[in-house]
Amino acid sequence: MSERARPPVRAPLAFVDDLDAPTLSPHDEHHLRRVLRVRDGDAVTIADGAGRWCHATFGDRVQVSSAVHTEPDPVPPITIAFALVKGDRPEYVVQKLTELGVDRIVPFVAARSVVRWDDAKAERNVDRLRKVAREAAMQCRRARLPTVDPIAVFADLPALGVVSLADFDGDPPALDRPIVAIGPEGGWADDERALVSSRVVLSPYVLRAETAAITAAALLAALRSGVAGAATRAAADG
């Protein structure tokens, strides 16, 4: 078994339960054939969702064509917790966080949240969010699926680790604080501020909740990948 940073971006990626005996789900096979126009004999990438992937040849039976590679664990893992928002915006947030490389996504209910799902609706919607994350991971060619937690409440967040609340009076994002919580449109309640002392600022402007979640993910992901550092060095050298 060899180790590589991530799968090649050109070949379509699909997830399978077993890389040793890969079988595509009917939905994924249909997507590859009808949407992406993949033909029998074309190269694809298959992954197990836990960071292991390999090259394969598409067809009625997927044929493995390379050794299995392992994508290293992300360091540090990035977690974004976001207060539930209206309509289909939670799906949009999960899609973009997945594309940006977030490792754990925690939807939660804050004191000033307008959206509150009952248990049955919460279970259905979390299943839907996990499906969205899976589809987004296929689209962006990441071999490791993010964890999408069940709906939490604000009091659960400290159990994630050292959480920073997105707020105007915070410090810039940093990799030593890779867990960021995004509040609802109405902002944080006083008791929530009292429970979590760490703050992170994302913008000098007022952001929508979904924009704030995506911004936090983009900033942390850029720092972790070195993209932000490289851009800063290039600007300084110029």
FIKOLZA-1660 file (N, C-alpha, C; in steps of 0.1 Angstrom, whole numbers, plus 5000, padded with zeros to 4 digits):
% residues 238
   i   px   py   pz ch aa at
   1 5008 4988 5000  A  M  N
   1 5000 5000 5000  A  M CA
   1 5009 5012 5000  A  M  C
   2 5006 5022 4991  A  S  N
   2 5014 5034 4991  A  S CA
   2 5006 5046 4996  A  S  C
   3 5013 5057 4998  A  E  N
   3 5006 5069 5003  A  E CA
   3 5007 5081 4994  A  E  C
   4 4996 5087 4992  A  R  N
   4 4996 5099 4983  A  R CA
   4 4988 5110 4990  A  R  C
   5 4990 5122 4986  A  A  N
   5 4982 5133 4993  A  A CA
   5 4967 5132 4990  A  A  C
   6 4964 5130 4977  A  R  N
   6 4950 5130 4974  A  R CA
   6 4948 5124 4960  A  R  C
   7 4936 5120 4956  A  P  N
   7 4934 5114 4943  A  P CA
   7 4936 5124 4932  A  P  C
   8 4939 5119 4919  A  P  N
   8 4940 5128 4908  A  P CA
   8 4927 5135 4905  A  P  C
   9 4927 5147 4901  A  V  N
   9 4915 5155 4900  A  V CA
   9 4908 5153 4887  A  V  C
  10 4915 5147 4877  A  R  N
  10 4909 5146 4864  A  R CA
  10 4899 5135 4863  A  R  C
  11 4902 5123 4869  A  A  N
  11 4893 5112 4868  A  A CA
  11 4881 5113 4877  A  A  C
  12 4869 5110 4872  A  P  N
  12 4857 5110 4881  A  P CA
  12 4859 5101 4893  A  P  C
  13 4854 5105 4904  A  L  N
  13 4855 5097 4916  A  L CA
  13 4842 5092 4921  A  L  C
  14 4842 5080 4926  A  A  N
  14 4829 5074 4932  A  A CA
  14 4833 5066 4944  A  A  C
  15 4824 5065 4953  A  F  N
  15 4826 5058 4966  A  F CA
  15 4821 5043 4965  A  F  C
  16 4829 5034 4971  A  V  N
  16 4824 5020 4972  A  V CA
  16 4826 5016 4986  A  V  C
  17 4820 5005 4990  A  D  N
  17 4821 5000 5003  A  D CA
  17 4834 4992 5005  A  D  C
  18 4838 4985 4994  A  D  N
  18 4850 4976 4995  A  D CA
  18 4859 4978 4983  A  D  C
  19 4871 4983 4985  A  L  N
  19 4880 4986 4974  A  L CA
  19 4885 4973 4968  A  L  C
  20 4885 4962 4976  A  D  N
  20 4890 4949 4971  A  D CA
  20 4879 4942 4962  A  D  C
  21 4867 4946 4964  A  A  N
  21 4856 4940 4956  A  A CA
  21 4846 4952 4953  A  A  C
  22 4850 4961 4945  A  P  N
  22 4842 4974 4943  A  P CA
  22 4829 4972 4935  A  P  C
  23 4819 4977 4941  A  T  N
  23 4805 4977 4934  A  T CA
  23 4799 4991 4936  A  T  C
  24 4796 4997 4924  A  L  N
  24 4790 5010 4925  A  L CA
  24 4775 5009 4928  A  L  C
  25 4770 5019 4935  A  S  N
  25 4755 5019 4938  A  S CA
  25 4749 5022 4924  A  S  C
  26 4736 5018 4923  A  P  N
  26 4729 5022 4910  A  P CA
  26 4729 5037 4908  A  P  C
  27 4727 5045 4918  A  H  N
  27 4727 5059 4917  A  H CA
  27 4740 5065 4912  A  H  C
  28 4751 5060 4917  A  D  N
  28 4764 5064 4913  A  D CA
  28 4768 5060 4899  A  D  C
  29 4764 5047 4895  A  E  N
  29 4766 5042 4882  A  E CA
  29 4758 5051 4872  A  E  C
  30 4746 5054 4875  A  H  N
  30 4738 5062 4866  A  H CA
  30 4744 5076 4865  A  H  C
  31 4749 5082 4876  A  H  N
  31 4755 5095 4875  A  H CA
  31 4767 5095 4866  A  H  C
  32 4776 5085 4868  A  L  N
  32 4788 5084 4859  A  L CA
  32 4784 5082 4845  A  L  C
  33 4775 5074 4842  A  R  N
  33 4771 5071 4828  A  R CA
  33 4763 5082 4821  A  R  C
  34 4753 5087 4828  A  R  N
  34 4744 5096 4822  A  R CA
  34 4747 5111 4823  A  R  C
  35 4753 5114 4835  A  V  N
  35 4756 5128 4837  A  V CA
  35 4771 5132 4833  A  V  C
  36 4780 5123 4838  A  L  N
  36 4794 5126 4834  A  L CA
  36 4799 5120 4821  A  L  C
  37 4790 5112 4815  A  R  N
  37 4793 5106 4802  A  R CA
  37 4805 5097 4802  A  R  C
  38 4807 5090 4813  A  V  N
  38 4818 5080 4814  A  V CA
  38 4814 5068 4807  A  V  C
  39 4824 5063 4798  A  R  N
  39 4821 5051 4790  A  R CA
  39 4829 5039 4796  A  R  C
  40 4824 5027 4792  A  D  N
  40 4831 5015 4796  A  D CA
  40 4846 5016 4791  A  D  C
  41 4855 5012 4800  A  G  N
  41 4869 5013 4797  A  G CA
  41 4876 5026 4801  A  G  C
  42 4868 5036 4805  A  D  N
  42 4874 5049 4809  A  D CA
  42 4879 5048 4823  A  D  C
  43 4889 5056 4826  A  A  N
  43 4895 5056 4839  A  A CA
  43 4887 5063 4849  A  A  C
  44 4885 5058 4861  A  V  N
  44 4878 5064 4872  A  V CA
  44 4887 5062 4885  A  V  C
  45 4883 5069 4895  A  T  N
  45 4889 5067 4908  A  T CA
  45 4878 5062 4918  A  T  C
  46 4882 5052 4926  A  I  N
  46 4872 5048 4936  A  I CA
  46 4878 5049 4950  A  I  C
  47 4870 5053 4959  A  A  N
  47 4875 5055 4973  A  A CA
  47 4865 5050 4983  A  A  C
  48 4870 5048 4995  A  D  N
  48 4861 5041 5005  A  D CA
  48 4855 5052 5015  A  D  C
  49 4859 5065 5013  A  G  N
  49 4853 5075 5021  A  G CA
  49 4861 5077 5034  A  G  C
  50 4871 5069 5037  A  A  N
  50 4880 5070 5048  A  A CA
  50 4894 5073 5045  A  A  C
  51 4896 5078 5032  A  G  N
  51 4909 5082 5028  A  G CA
  51 4917 5072 5019  A  G  C
  52 4911 5060 5017  A  R  N
  52 4918 5050 5008  A  R CA
  52 4912 5051 4995  A  R  C
  53 4920 5051 4984  A  W  N
  53 4915 5052 4971  A  W CA
  53 4924 5045 4961  A  W  C
  54 4919 5042 4949  A  C  N
  54 4928 5036 4939  A  C CA
  54 4922 5039 4925  A  C  C
  55 4930 5037 4915  A  H  N
  55 4926 5038 4901  A  H CA
  55 4918 5026 4897  A  H  C
  56 4908 5028 4888  A  A  N
  56 4900 5017 4883  A  A CA
  56 4895 5020 4869  A  A  C
  57 4890 5009 4863  A  T  N
  57 4884 5010 4849  A  T CA
  57 4869 5008 4850  A  T  C
  58 4862 5018 4844  A  F  N
  58 4847 5018 4845  A  F CA
  58 4841 5007 4836  A  F  C
  59 4830 5002 4840  A  G  N
  59 4823 4992 4832  A  G CA
  59 4812 4986 4840  A  G  C
  60 4805 4976 4835  A  D  N
  60 4795 4969 4843  A  D CA
  60 4800 4963 4856  A  D  C
  61 4813 4959 4855  A  R  N
  61 4821 4956 4867  A  R CA
  61 4833 4965 4868  A  R  C
  62 4834 4972 4879  A  V  N
  62 4846 4981 4880  A  V CA
  62 4858 4972 4883  A  V  C
  63 4869 4975 4875  A  Q  N
  63 4881 4967 4876  A  Q CA
  63 4892 4976 4883  A  Q  C
  64 4897 4972 4894  A  V  N
  64 4908 4979 4900  A  V CA
  64 4921 4979 4891  A  V  C
  65 4928 4990 4890  A  S  N
  65 4939 4990 4880  A  S CA
  65 4952 4996 4887  A  S  C
  66 4952 4997 4900  A  S  N
  66 4964 5002 4907  A  S CA
  66 4964 4998 4921  A  S  C
  67 4975 5000 4928  A  A  N
  67 4976 4998 4942  A  A CA
  67 4966 5007 4949  A  A  C
  68 4963 5004 4962  A  V  N
  68 4955 5012 4970  A  V CA
  68 4964 5023 4977  A  V  C
  69 4960 5035 4975  A  H  N
  69 4967 5046 4982  A  H CA
  69 4960 5051 4994  A  H  C
  70 4967 5057 5003  A  T  N
  70 4960 5062 5015  A  T CA
  70 4963 5077 5016  A  T  C
  71 4952 5085 5017  A  E  N
  71 4954 5099 5019  A  E CA
  71 4957 5102 5034  A  E  C
  72 4967 5109 5037  A  P  N
  72 4971 5111 5051  A  P CA
  72 4960 5118 5058  A  P  C
  73 4959 5116 5071  A  D  N
  73 4949 5123 5080  A  D CA
  73 4952 5138 5079  A  D  C
  74 4942 5146 5078  A  P  N
  74 4944 5161 5077  A  P CA
  74 4949 5166 5091  A  P  C
  75 4958 5175 5091  A  V  N
  75 4964 5180 5103  A  V CA
  75 4964 5196 5102  A  V  C
  76 4957 5203 5111  A  P  N
  76 4947 5198 5120  A  P CA
  76 4934 5195 5113  A  P  C
  77 4926 5186 5119  A  P  N
  77 4912 5185 5113  A  P CA
  77 4904 5198 5116  A  P  C
  78 4897 5202 5106  A  I  N
  78 4889 5214 5106  A  I CA
  78 4874 5210 5109  A  I  C
  79 4868 5217 5119  A  T  N
  79 4854 5215 5122  A  T CA
  79 4847 5228 5121  A  T  C
  80 4836 5228 5114  A  I  N
  80 4827 5240 5114  A  I CA
  80 4813 5236 5119  A  I  C
  81 4809 5243 5130  A  A  N
  81 4796 5241 5135  A  A CA
  81 4787 5253 5130  A  A  C
  82 4776 5251 5125  A  F  N
  82 4767 5262 5121  A  F CA
  82 4753 5261 5126  A  F  C
  83 4748 5272 5130  A  A  N
  83 4734 5273 5135  A  A CA
  83 4725 5271 5122  A  A  C
  84 4714 5263 5124  A  L  N
  84 4705 5260 5113  A  L CA
  84 4700 5272 5107  A  L  C
  85 4699 5272 5094  A  V  N
  85 4693 5283 5086  A  V CA
  85 4681 5278 5078  A  V  C
  86 4674 5287 5072  A  K  N
  86 4661 5284 5066  A  K CA
  86 4663 5277 5052  A  K  C
  87 4652 5271 5048  A  G  N
  87 4651 5266 5035  A  G CA
  87 4662 5255 5032  A  G  C
  88 4667 5256 5020  A  D  N
  88 4677 5246 5015  A  D CA
  88 4691 5251 5018  A  D  C
  89 4693 5262 5026  A  R  N
  89 4706 5267 5028  A  R CA
  89 4715 5258 5036  A  R  C
  90 4710 5250 5046  A  P  N
  90 4718 5240 5052  A  P CA
  90 4725 5231 5042  A  P  C
  91 4718 5227 5032  A  E  N
  91 4724 5218 5021  A  E CA
  91 4735 5225 5014  A  E  C
  92 4733 5238 5011  A  Y  N
  92 4743 5246 5004  A  Y CA
  92 4755 5247 5013  A  Y  C
  93 4753 5250 5026  A  V  N
  93 4765 5251 5035  A  V CA
  93 4773 5238 5035  A  V  C
  94 4766 5227 5037  A  V  N
  94 4773 5214 5037  A  V CA
  94 4780 5211 5024  A  V  C
  95 4774 5214 5013  A  Q  N
  95 4780 5212 5000  A  Q CA
  95 4793 5220 4999  A  Q  C
  96 4793 5232 5003  A  K  N
  96 4805 5241 5001  A  K CA
  96 4816 5237 5012  A  K  C
  97 4812 5234 5024  A  L  N
  97 4822 5230 5034  A  L CA
  97 4829 5217 5030  A  L  C
  98 4821 5208 5023  A  T  N
  98 4827 5196 5018  A  T CA
  98 4837 5199 5007  A  T  C
  99 4834 5207 4998  A  E  N
  99 4843 5211 4987  A  E CA
  99 4855 5218 4992  A  E  C
 100 4854 5225 5003  A  L  N
 100 4866 5232 5008  A  L CA
 100 4875 5223 5017  A  L  C
 101 4870 5211 5021  A  G  N
 101 4879 5202 5028  A  G CA
 101 4876 5201 5043  A  G  C
 102 4865 5207 5047  A  V  N
 102 4862 5206 5062  A  V CA
 102 4860 5191 5066  A  V  C
 103 4865 5187 5077  A  D  N
 103 4865 5173 5082  A  D CA
 103 4853 5170 5090  A  D  C
 104 4848 5179 5097  A  R  N
 104 4836 5176 5106  A  R CA
 104 4826 5188 5105  A  R  C
 105 4814 5185 5103  A  I  N
 105 4803 5195 5101  A  I CA
 105 4793 5193 5112  A  I  C
 106 4790 5203 5120  A  V  N
 106 4781 5201 5131  A  V CA
 106 4769 5211 5130  A  V  C
 107 4758 5207 5125  A  P  N
 107 4746 5216 5125  A  P CA
 107 4741 5217 5139  A  P  C
 108 4737 5229 5144  A  F  N
 108 4732 5230 5158  A  F CA
 108 4721 5240 5159  A  F  C
 109 4714 5240 5170  A  V  N
 109 4703 5250 5173  A  V CA
 109 4709 5259 5184  A  V  C
 110 4709 5272 5181  A  A  N
 110 4713 5282 5191  A  A CA
 110 4701 5288 5197  A  A  C
 111 4704 5296 5207  A  A  N
 111 4693 5303 5215  A  A CA
 111 4684 5311 5206  A  A  C
 112 4690 5318 5196  A  R  N
 112 4682 5327 5187  A  R CA
 112 4679 5321 5174  A  R  C
 113 4681 5308 5172  A  S  N
 113 4678 5301 5160  A  S CA
 113 4663 5302 5157  A  S  C
 114 4660 5305 5145  A  V  N
 114 4646 5305 5140  A  V CA
 114 4642 5291 5136  A  V  C
 115 4651 5283 5130  A  V  N
 115 4648 5270 5125  A  V CA
 115 4650 5260 5136  A  V  C
 116 4640 5252 5139  A  R  N
 116 4640 5242 5149  A  R CA
 116 4633 5230 5144  A  R  C
 117 4640 5219 5142  A  W  N
 117 4634 5207 5136  A  W CA
 117 4630 5197 5147  A  W  C
 118 4618 5190 5146  A  D  N
 118 4615 5180 5155  A  D CA
 118 4624 5168 5152  A  D  C
 119 4623 5158 5161  A  D  N
 119 4633 5146 5159  A  D CA
 119 4632 5139 5146  A  D  C
 120 4619 5137 5141  A  A  N
 120 4618 5130 5128  A  A CA
 120 4623 5138 5117  A  A  C
 121 4620 5151 5117  A  K  N
 121 4625 5160 5106  A  K CA
 121 4640 5161 5107  A  K  C
 122 4646 5162 5119  A  A  N
 122 4660 5163 5121  A  A CA
 122 4667 5151 5115  A  A  C
 123 4662 5139 5118  A  E  N
 123 4668 5127 5113  A  E CA
 123 4667 5126 5097  A  E  C
 124 4656 5130 5092  A  R  N
 124 4655 5130 5077  A  R CA
 124 4665 5140 5071  A  R  C
 125 4666 5152 5077  A  N  N
 125 4674 5162 5071  A  N CA
 125 4689 5159 5073  A  N  C
 126 4693 5153 5084  A  V  N
 126 4707 5149 5085  A  V CA
 126 4710 5138 5075  A  V  C
 127 4701 5129 5073  A  D  N
 127 4704 5119 5062  A  D CA
 127 4706 5127 5049  A  D  C
 128 4698 5137 5046  A  R  N
 128 4699 5144 5034  A  R CA
 128 4712 5152 5033  A  R  C
 129 4716 5158 5044  A  L  N
 129 4729 5165 5045  A  L CA
 129 4741 5156 5042  A  L  C
 130 4740 5144 5047  A  R  N
 130 4751 5134 5045  A  R CA
 130 4751 5130 5030  A  R  C
 131 4740 5129 5024  A  K  N
 131 4740 5126 5010  A  K CA
 131 4746 5137 5002  A  K  C
 132 4742 5149 5006  A  V  N
 132 4748 5161 4999  A  V CA
 132 4763 5161 5001  A  V  C
 133 4768 5158 5013  A  A  N
 133 4783 5158 5015  A  A CA
 133 4789 5147 5006  A  A  C
 134 4783 5136 5005  A  R  N
 134 4789 5125 4997  A  R CA
 134 4789 5129 4982  A  R  C
 135 4778 5135 4977  A  E  N
 135 4778 5140 4963  A  E CA
 135 4789 5151 4961  A  E  C
 136 4790 5160 4970  A  A  N
 136 4800 5171 4969  A  A CA
 136 4814 5165 4969  A  A  C
 137 4817 5155 4977  A  A  N
 137 4830 5149 4978  A  A CA
 137 4833 5142 4965  A  A  C
 138 4823 5136 4958  A  M  N
 138 4826 5130 4945  A  M CA
 138 4829 5141 4935  A  M  C
 139 4821 5152 4936  A  Q  N
 139 4824 5162 4926  A  Q CA
 139 4837 5169 4927  A  Q  C
 140 4842 5171 4940  A  C  N
 140 4855 5177 4942  A  C CA
 140 4867 5168 4943  A  C  C
 141 4864 5155 4941  A  R  N
 141 4874 5145 4941  A  R CA
 141 4882 5143 4954  A  R  C
 142 4875 5143 4965  A  R  N
 142 4881 5141 4978  A  R CA
 142 4878 5127 4983  A  R  C
 143 4888 5120 4987  A  A  N
 143 4886 5105 4990  A  A CA
 143 4881 5103 5004  A  A  C
 144 4882 5114 5013  A  R  N
 144 4877 5113 5026  A  R CA
 144 4864 5120 5028  A  R  C
 145 4854 5114 5032  A  L  N
 145 4841 5120 5035  A  L CA
 145 4842 5128 5048  A  L  C
 146 4835 5140 5048  A  P  N
 146 4834 5146 5061  A  P CA
 146 4824 5139 5070  A  P  C
 147 4826 5141 5083  A  T  N
 147 4816 5136 5092  A  T CA
 147 4805 5147 5094  A  T  C
 148 4793 5143 5092  A  V  N
 148 4782 5152 5094  A  V CA
 148 4774 5148 5107  A  V  C
 149 4775 5155 5117  A  D  N
 149 4770 5151 5130  A  D CA
 149 4754 5152 5130  A  D  C
 150 4748 5145 5139  A  P  N
 150 4734 5148 5142  A  P CA
 150 4732 5162 5147  A  P  C
 151 4720 5167 5146  A  I  N
 151 4717 5181 5151  A  I CA
 151 4720 5182 5166  A  I  C
 152 4728 5192 5169  A  A  N
 152 4732 5194 5183  A  A CA
 152 4725 5207 5188  A  A  C
 153 4728 5209 5201  A  V  N
 153 4724 5222 5207  A  V CA
 153 4737 5229 5211  A  V  C
 154 4735 5242 5214  A  F  N
 154 4748 5250 5216  A  F CA
 154 4756 5244 5228  A  F  C
 155 4749 5239 5238  A  A  N
 155 4756 5234 5250  A  A CA
 155 4764 5222 5247  A  A  C
 156 4762 5215 5235  A  D  N
 156 4770 5204 5232  A  D CA
 156 4784 5208 5226  A  D  C
 157 4785 5220 5221  A  L  N
 157 4797 5224 5213  A  L CA
 157 4810 5223 5221  A  L  C
 158 4810 5227 5234  A  P  N
 158 4823 5226 5241  A  P CA
 158 4829 5212 5241  A  P  C
 159 4821 5202 5239  A  A  N
 159 4826 5188 5239  A  A CA
 159 4834 5185 5226  A  A  C
 160 4833 5194 5216  A  L  N
 160 4841 5193 5204  A  L CA
 160 4855 5196 5206  A  L  C
 161 4859 5203 5216  A  G  N
 161 4872 5208 5218  A  G CA
 161 4872 5223 5221  A  G  C
 162 4883 5230 5218  A  V  N
 162 4884 5244 5220  A  V CA
 162 4876 5251 5208  A  V  C
 163 4864 5256 5211  A  V  N
 163 4856 5262 5201  A  V CA
 163 4858 5277 5201  A  V  C
 164 4858 5283 5189  A  S  N
 164 4858 5297 5188  A  S CA
 164 4845 5302 5181  A  S  C
 165 4839 5312 5187  A  L  N
 165 4827 5317 5182  A  L CA
 165 4831 5328 5171  A  L  C
 166 4824 5327 5160  A  A  N
 166 4826 5338 5150  A  A CA
 166 4820 5351 5155  A  A  C
 167 4828 5361 5156  A  D  N
 167 4823 5374 5161  A  D CA
 167 4832 5385 5157  A  D  C
 168 4827 5397 5158  A  F  N
 168 4835 5409 5154  A  F CA
 168 4847 5412 5163  A  F  C
 169 4846 5408 5176  A  D  N
 169 4857 5411 5185  A  D CA
 169 4867 5400 5187  A  D  C
 170 4868 5392 5176  A  G  N
 170 4877 5380 5177  A  G CA
 170 4891 5383 5171  A  G  C
 171 4899 5372 5172  A  D  N
 171 4912 5372 5166  A  D CA
 171 4911 5366 5152  A  D  C
 172 4921 5368 5143  A  P  N
 172 4921 5362 5130  A  P CA
 172 4921 5347 5131  A  P  C
 173 4915 5340 5121  A  P  N
 173 4915 5325 5122  A  P CA
 173 4930 5320 5122  A  P  C
 174 4931 5309 5129  A  A  N
 174 4945 5303 5131  A  A CA
 174 4943 5288 5132  A  A  C
 175 4953 5280 5128  A  L  N
 175 4952 5266 5128  A  L CA
 175 4953 5260 5142  A  L  C
 176 4957 5268 5152  A  D  N
 176 4957 5263 5166  A  D CA
 176 4943 5264 5172  A  D  C
 177 4934 5269 5164  A  R  N
 177 4919 5270 5168  A  R CA
 177 4911 5266 5156  A  R  C
 178 4911 5253 5152  A  P  N
 178 4905 5249 5140  A  P CA
 178 4890 5245 5141  A  P  C
 179 4884 5249 5153  A  I  N
 179 4870 5246 5155  A  I CA
 179 4862 5259 5156  A  I  C
 180 4854 5262 5146  A  V  N
 180 4847 5275 5146  A  V CA
 180 4832 5273 5146  A  V  C
 181 4825 5280 5154  A  A  N
 181 4810 5279 5155  A  A CA
 181 4804 5292 5149  A  A  C
 182 4795 5291 5140  A  I  N
 182 4788 5302 5133  A  I CA
 182 4774 5303 5139  A  I  C
 183 4771 5315 5144  A  G  N
 183 4758 5317 5150  A  G CA
 183 4747 5319 5140  A  G  C
 184 4734 5321 5146  A  P  N
 184 4723 5324 5137  A  P CA
 184 4723 5338 5133  A  P  C
 185 4713 5342 5124  A  E  N
 185 4712 5356 5119  A  E CA
 185 4710 5366 5131  A  E  C
 186 4704 5361 5142  A  G  N
 186 4702 5370 5153  A  G CA
 186 4713 5372 5162  A  G  C
 187 4724 5365 5160  A  G  N
 187 4736 5366 5168  A  G CA
 187 4736 5357 5180  A  G  C
 188 4747 5358 5188  A  W  N
 188 4749 5350 5200  A  W CA
 188 4741 5356 5211  A  W  C
 189 4735 5347 5220  A  A  N
 189 4729 5351 5232  A  A CA
 189 4740 5353 5243  A  A  C
 190 4737 5361 5253  A  D  N
 190 4746 5364 5263  A  D CA
 190 4752 5352 5270  A  D  C
 191 4743 5342 5273  A  D  N
 191 4747 5330 5280  A  D CA
 191 4756 5321 5271  A  D  C
 192 4754 5322 5258  A  E  N
 192 4763 5315 5248  A  E CA
 192 4777 5321 5248  A  E  C
 193 4777 5334 5248  A  R  N
 193 4790 5341 5249  A  R CA
 193 4797 5338 5262  A  R  C
 194 4790 5337 5273  A  A  N
 194 4796 5334 5286  A  A CA
 194 4802 5320 5286  A  A  C
 195 4795 5311 5279  A  L  N
 195 4800 5297 5279  A  L CA
 195 4812 5294 5271  A  L  C
 196 4814 5302 5260  A  V  N
 196 4826 5300 5251  A  V CA
 196 4833 5313 5251  A  V  C
 197 4845 5314 5255  A  S  N
 197 4853 5326 5256  A  S CA
 197 4861 5330 5243  A  S  C
 198 4865 5319 5235  A  S  N
 198 4873 5322 5224  A  S CA
 198 4865 5328 5212  A  S  C
 199 4871 5337 5205  A  R  N
 199 4864 5344 5194  A  R CA
 199 4873 5344 5182  A  R  C
 200 4867 5344 5170  A  V  N
 200 4874 5345 5157  A  V CA
 200 4866 5355 5148  A  V  C
 201 4873 5364 5142  A  V  N
 201 4867 5374 5133  A  V CA
 201 4869 5369 5119  A  V  C
 202 4859 5370 5110  A  L  N
 202 4859 5365 5097  A  L CA
 202 4859 5376 5086  A  L  C
 203 4854 5388 5090  A  S  N
 203 4852 5398 5080  A  S CA
 203 4849 5411 5088  A  S  C
 204 4852 5423 5082  A  P  N
 204 4848 5435 5088  A  P CA
 204 4833 5438 5085  A  P  C
 205 4827 5430 5077  A  Y  N
 205 4813 5432 5073  A  Y CA
 205 4804 5422 5080  A  Y  C
 206 4791 5425 5080  A  V  N
 206 4781 5416 5085  A  V CA
 206 4778 5405 5075  A  V  C
 207 4781 5393 5078  A  L  N
 207 4779 5382 5069  A  L CA
 207 4766 5374 5072  A  L  C
 208 4760 5369 5062  A  R  N
 208 4749 5360 5064  A  R CA
 208 4755 5347 5070  A  R  C
 209 4747 5340 5077  A  A  N
 209 4752 5328 5085  A  A CA
 209 4759 5318 5075  A  A  C
 210 4753 5316 5064  A  E  N
 210 4759 5306 5055  A  E CA
 210 4772 5311 5049  A  E  C
 211 4772 5324 5046  A  T  N
 211 4785 5330 5041  A  T CA
 211 4796 5330 5052  A  T  C
 212 4792 5332 5064  A  A  N
 212 4802 5331 5075  A  A CA
 212 4808 5317 5076  A  A  C
 213 4799 5307 5075  A  A  N
 213 4804 5293 5076  A  A CA
 213 4814 5290 5065  A  A  C
 214 4810 5294 5053  A  I  N
 214 4819 5291 5041  A  I CA
 214 4832 5299 5042  A  I  C
 215 4831 5311 5047  A  T  N
 215 4843 5320 5049  A  T CA
 215 4853 5313 5059  A  T  C
 216 4847 5309 5070  A  A  N
 216 4856 5303 5081  A  A CA
 216 4863 5290 5075  A  A  C
 217 4855 5282 5067  A  A  N
 217 4861 5270 5061  A  A CA
 217 4872 5274 5051  A  A  C
 218 4869 5284 5043  A  A  N
 218 4879 5287 5033  A  A CA
 218 4892 5293 5039  A  A  C
 219 4891 5301 5049  A  L  N
 219 4903 5306 5056  A  L CA
 219 4911 5296 5062  A  L  C
 220 4904 5287 5070  A  L  N
 220 4912 5276 5077  A  L CA
 220 4918 5266 5067  A  L  C
 221 4910 5263 5056  A  A  N
 221 4915 5254 5046  A  A CA
 221 4927 5259 5039  A  A  C
 222 4927 5272 5036  A  A  N
 222 4938 5279 5029  A  A CA
 222 4950 5279 5038  A  A  C
 223 4948 5282 5051  A  L  N
 223 4960 5281 5060  A  L CA
 223 4966 5267 5061  A  L  C
 224 4957 5257 5062  A  R  N
 224 4962 5243 5063  A  R CA
 224 4969 5238 5051  A  R  C
 225 4964 5242 5039  A  S  N
 225 4970 5237 5027  A  S CA
 225 4983 5245 5023  A  S  C
 226 4985 5257 5029  A  G  N
 226 4996 5265 5026  A  G CA
 226 4993 5275 5015  A  G  C
 227 4980 5275 5010  A  V  N
 227 4976 5284 4999  A  V CA
 227 4977 5298 5004  A  V  C
 228 4972 5301 5015  A  A  N
 228 4972 5315 5021  A  A CA
 228 4987 5319 5023  A  A  C
 229 4995 5310 5029  A  G  N
 229 5009 5314 5031  A  G CA
 229 5016 5316 5019  A  G  C
 230 5014 5308 5008  A  A  N
 230 5021 5310 4996  A  A CA
 230 5017 5323 4989  A  A  C
 231 5004 5327 4990  A  A  N
 231 4999 5339 4984  A  A CA
 231 5006 5351 4992  A  A  C
 232 5007 5350 5005  A  T  N
 232 5013 5361 5013  A  T CA
 232 5027 5363 5009  A  T  C
 233 5035 5352 5008  A  R  N
 233 5049 5352 5004  A  R CA
 233 5051 5358 4991  A  R  C
 234 5042 5354 4981  A  A  N
 234 5044 5359 4967  A  A CA
 234 5041 5374 4967  A  A  C
 235 5031 5379 4975  A  A  N
 235 5028 5393 4975  A  A CA
 235 5040 5401 4981  A  A  C
 236 5046 5395 4992  A  A  N
 236 5057 5402 4998  A  A CA
 236 5069 5402 4989  A  A  C
 237 5072 5392 4982  A  D  N
 237 5083 5391 4973  A  D CA
 237 5081 5401 4961  A  D  C
 238 5069 5403 4957  A  G  N
 238 5066 5412 4945  A  G CA
 238 5068 5426 4949  A  G  C
% end
